[in-house]
Amino acid sequence: METGDKIGDKAFALTPALSFRPSPQTVFRFNYRYEWKNDPIYNPWEKTATLYLGLSSYF
């Protein structure tokens, strides 16, 4: 059934990252993710933050 109400359930995220390459075959990466989202009935925005740390080695 269609009521004409606006639909919520939106999400927005910002994800900056820093990478460090101490050698040509190794990468350390630090990511930070900040996210805002709300649900279909427009409750206040929920804010979450996540930190990621990664290591890659190519051989």
Secondary structure, DSSP 4 states (H G I P E B T S, - for coil): ----PPP---EEEE--EEEEEEETTEEEEEEEEEEEE--TT-PPPEEEEEEEEEEEE--
